[in-house]
Amino acid sequence: MERTGRMTALMVFLLGMLAAAQARAGTKWEFGEEGWVTLGVLGQVHYSFMEDAEDEHDFYLRRGRFIVNGQIIEGVKVFVETDYPNAGKNGVNADFDIQDAWMDVQLFGSNHWVKGGLILLPFSLENRASAVSLLGIDYNVETIKFVNDFVWRDYGVSLQGSFGDRIGYKMGIFDGYDTDTKNSDADLRFTGRVDAALIGKVPTGWFYAQDSVPTESYLYVGGGFDYQNKATRSGSGLTRDNEAWVLDFQSGFKLDEAFFLLVNGSWYDWDNSKFDGNTAFVETGLRYRKVLGTFKYSLQDPANGDNIQDYTVGLQYNLKGNNIKGGVEYRWGDSSDWWLVGIQFLL
């Protein structure tokens, strides 16, 4: 009965989102001479099977988002996104959150923008990737070890831009999101990254897209850092800094009119209260028209303790780009074997 109730609640929520999307998504409201607003809806339903897990068979709403995107005047944009994450996972009700809320202001008509609000930390290609365009069914969450964050986000101000088609940057000053372990006397947080396009053009959008079918081949590499002095405190009152850096790359190669090869990878170094050591992953995808096969290797290597190495294979089918897609993945290795099935719609 409990599982039936959870599934019924999820289906009702999804139907409500779909009804709202049919009524509003794709509609653009214009106001003034240059202002406009659009609405979007993202739904991702997951089913997972893992032996000896709290819920061996688990059906839940991984993401349920309403997205507001708009422009006040030319060069002043706003973005707000809510989420209903992991609703029903392990039988737990989710909280309805405002996950992103910021304003983006263009500097003097240039390629440089100032953003302020609740922002994705400008650290790595992985944590800045759009949830609708991942190469796998979900993020490589096991390799991201942030502290003082809200789902990889923080309050602050950032500067983003590019110099021609080859060099791009994102950097910001943040408060360090209030958590149970945050030190009340922590200094400000400094986070940023630089991208270089070796082939093609450097990405300049708000989010990175991992599974986009390239009209031409591209390869960009980059690096990021994340630092906050006296970031966290322990129960004994001791404080610890947060230091992290990453080297990563993302690429897409058009093999012919039907085949595309996608390869992404990251190497992280973490030194904070959550994790001390290195994590890494390499993820590949071979796409033939609407079918995408994937393979991933991931590593968690703590300074003290045994490392964890896992492998994941997957198969996806894409309909109308990222608007409708579904897939299945199987993971094995040092972690528990895991089957994951995902369905996504974006309207």
N, C-alpha and C positions, 0 to 999 in steps of 0.2 A: 504493500500500500504506500509506503514512504517513497519508493522509487517511482511508482506510478504517479504520485502527486508531484514529484519533482519534474518528471517528464512532461506532465500536463502543464505545469507552470511555465516551463521553458517554451513549449509550443504556443501557449497563449501570448507570451512575450514576443516571440518571433512573428506571430501573425499580426500583433499590434504594430511592430516595427515595419512589417511589409505593407500594412494598410497606410501607415503614415508616409512611407516612401512613395507609394503609388499616388498619394494625394499631393505630396510636396516635392519629392526629390526631382531634380532636373529642372525645377522652376527657378527662375532668376528674377528677384525683385529689384527694381531700379528706383533710386531716389536721388533728388537733386540733379546736378549735371553730370556727376562722375561716380556717385555711390551705387553700390549693388550688394546683394546678399544672396547666397545659395545655401541650400540645405542638403545633407547627405545622410545615408543610413548604412552602417556596416554591421553585419551579423556573421559570426563564426561559431559554428556548433562543432564540438569535439566529442568523440567517443574514444576512450582508452581502455586497454586491458593490460594489467600488470599483476602477475601472481604475487600473493602475500602483501599487496598494497592495502591501504585502509579501505578502499573500495576497488576490488579487483576489476569489476566492470563499472565504468563511470561515464555517464552521459551528461554533458553540461554545456552551458553557453560560455565559450571562451571569451568572446568579446561581443558586446551589444552597444554600439556607439551611435550617437547623433552628432553630426558634424555641421558646424556653422562656419562658413567661409565668406568674407566680404571685403569691401573696399569703401572707406569713408569718402576720400577724395583721391585723385591720382597720386600715388606714392605713399599712401597710408592705408595699410591693410590690417585686418583683424582675423583671428582664428580662435574658435572655441570648440572643444570636443568633450563630450561626456562619455562615460563608460559604465557598463554593468558587468564587471569582469568576473569570470569563473563562477557564474551563478549556478548553483546546484552541485558544484564540485565537492566530492566527499560529503554530500548532503548538507553543505553549509550555504546559507543565504549570502548573497553578495551585497555590497554597498554601492549605491549609485553615486559616482564620483564625477566631479569636473576635473578632467585629466590634463587638458591643455587650455590655456587662456592667455593670449598675448596679442600685442599690437606690433606691427612691423612698419618702420618709417624709412623711406628712401632718402639718402643723403644727396641733395642737389642734383637729382636726376641721374645719378651715377649707378655703378654696379655694386654699391655698398649700402647696407641696410642696418638699422639699429632696431633690435627687438627687445621688448620688456614684458615681464609677466611670469607665468608658470611655464617653463620651457624645457624641452628635451636637452639634456646636457650635451654640448657639442664635443663629444669625446671620440667616438669610434663610428665606423661605417655600420656596424651591427646595431648599436643602440639608437642610431639616427635613422634607421631604415623604416619605411612605412609598413605598417602591419598588413596592408592590403597587397603588398608586392614582395613578400618574402620568397626566398628560393625554396625553403622547406615549408612544412605546414605551420611551424611556429618558430619563434626566435631561438637562438642558441643560448638560452637563459643560463645554462650551467657555467658558461664562461664569463658572465658579467657579474662583478663582485663590488658594486658601488656601496658606499655607506652614505648616510644623511641624504637620502633621495626618496622621491615618491614615484614609483614605477619609472625610474631613470630620469626623473624630472626634478627641477629645483626652481625656486624663485630668484630672479635676477635680471640682468641686462646683458645682452650679447651684441657683438658686431659681426656681420657676415658679408662676404663679398668675393670678388674675383679680379684678377689682373689678366685681362685677355682671356683666351680659351684654355690656358695651360695651368694656371695656379688659382686655387681657391682657398679660403680660410673661414673659420668660425671660431670665435673666442668670447668668453664672457666672465663676469664677476657675479657670484651667487652667494646666497645666505647660508646654504647648508640646511637642507630640509629638516624640520624638527622631528626627531624620532626619540624613542625611549633611551637610546644610548648617546644622543648628541650632547656634547659639552656646551653648556650655556655660555661659556666664555670663549668659544671657538672663534678663530679669525675668519675673515671672508674666504670663500672658495674661489679658486681660479681654474677654469677648464677651457680647453681649446684644442684645435686641430688644424692641420694644413693638408690640402690635397694637391697632387700634381698629376696631370693627364699626360701619360706617355704616348697613348694612342687615342685619338678622338678629342672630345671637349670635356673639361672638368665639370662636374655637376654643380649647379648653382641653386637648386630648388630648396624648399624647406626640408624635404625628406629625401633619403636615398631610395632608389628602387632596385631590388636585387634580381627580380625575375623578368625585367622588361626585355622584350625581343628587340635586339638592336637593328636599326636600319643601316648602321655601319659598325665595324668593330671598335671597341674601346678598351682601354686599360688605364686605370688610375690607382695610384698608390698614395699612402698618407700616414700620418702619425698624429697622436693626440696625447694630452696630459691632463691629469686631474689632481689638484693639491689643495688641502685645507689643513692649516696648522692647528694643533690641539683639537682635532675634529670630534673625537669621541671620548667618553669617560667610562670607566669600569665601576663595579660596585664598591671597590676599595678607594675610589676617588682618583685613581691614576688616569692620565689622559694619553691619547695616542694620535699621532698625525695620520692623515690620509694622503698617500702618495701612489699614483698609478700612471702608467704610460702604455701606449699601444702602437704597434706597427701593423698596417693592414693594406689590403688591396681588393679591388673588385674589377671584373672583366667580363666582356661579352664578345663573342666572335661569330660572325655570320659565315657559316661554312658553305651554304648555297641558299637557294630560295626557300628551302624547307627545313634545313637543319641549323641549329644554333647551339653553341657551347658557352656555358656560363661557369665561371670559377671565382670563388670568393675565399678569403682567408684572413685570419687575425692572430697576432701574438700579443698577449697581455702580460704585464708585470704589475702585481698588486702588493701593496704593503699597507694594510689597514686592519681595523679591529675585526672585520669579517673574514678576511683571507690574506695570507702571506705566502706568496709564491707566484707561479705562472699558470695561465690558462691559454688555450689555443684551439682553433678549429680550421679545417679546410673543407669547403663545401662545393660540390660540382653539380652541374645540371646539363643534361643533353635533351634538347627539345626538338621534336619533330612535329611541325604544325601545331596542333592543340595538345599534344601529349608531351609531358615532361618527366624524365627519369632523373632521380637525384641520388647522390651518395655523400655522406659526411663522416669525417673523423674529428673527434673532439678529445681534448686533454685537459685534465685538472691535476696540477702538480704542486702540492703544497710544500713549503720549505721544510716542514716537519710532518711526516706522514707518507703514506703510500699514494702513488698517483692513480688516477682513474682515466682509463682510455675506453671510449665507446665508438661504435660504428652504427650508422643509420642508412638504410636504403629506402627510397620512396618512389611513388608513381602518382602523378597528378594529371587531371584533365581540365583544360581551361576553355571556358566558353565566354565569348565576348570579352576578351582581355581578362581583367581581374574582377569583372562584375559578377561572374558565377564561376566557381571552380571547386573541385573536390579532389581528395587524394587520400592515400594511405601510406604509412611509414612503419618500419620495423627497426627497433634498436636492440643491439646486443653488445656485450663487452663486460666491463667490470661492474657496471650498474645492472639493475634488474632488467631482464628482457621486457620489451614494451611494444605493444601495438598501438598506433594512434591513427584515427580516421578523422578527417576534417572536411567540412563543407562551408563555403564562404559565399556570401552575396553582398554586393556593394551597389547601392542605388543612389 
